[in-house]
């Protein structure tokens, strides 16, 4: 065997190097895609939760509508988080729907890293927190009820 004879080894090196570089790159693309989906879901959920709350007639009705809007926005992007736990509503005045006041809706979503087994997640929290907040004004000329 001649030591200068390298026929075929470049193909093996190329395949090995490609595998080492492409697998992390594909995983990074998957993770970033899930984080982007969570960002879209959180932004849309916060916007719609604040909007639906301020147009409701009563605060309890507004909270129900806001939770429903959050649930739709999260499910639309493939997240099964509990919408009531993901949503936090904050009012600038009491009562909450007083004319001229503001209502803030904050959404907190945790994005688990893909392909990580559940028993590993129980030991080490392998998730990325994503949050969004929107403020909607209550109409100044709203009729109080």
Number of C-alpha atoms within 10 A of each C-alpha: 4 5 5 6 8 8 7 8 10 10 10 10 11 11 12 11 11 11 12 11 11 11 10 11 12 11 14 11 11 14 18 13 12 19 21 15 18 26 21 17 27 27 22 20 30 29 24 22 34 29 23 19 28 26 18 17 14 14 15 11 13 20 21 16 20 29 24 17 22 30 22 18 24 25 14 13 16 13 19 11 16 14 23 15 11 20 25 18 20 14 17 15 13 8 10 18 26 21 17 13 18 19 21 21 24 21 27 20 25 16 20 16 18 12 8 11 9 10 8 10 13 9 8 9 10 16 15 14 13 18 17 20 20 20 20 21 19 21 15 10 9 13 9 9 7
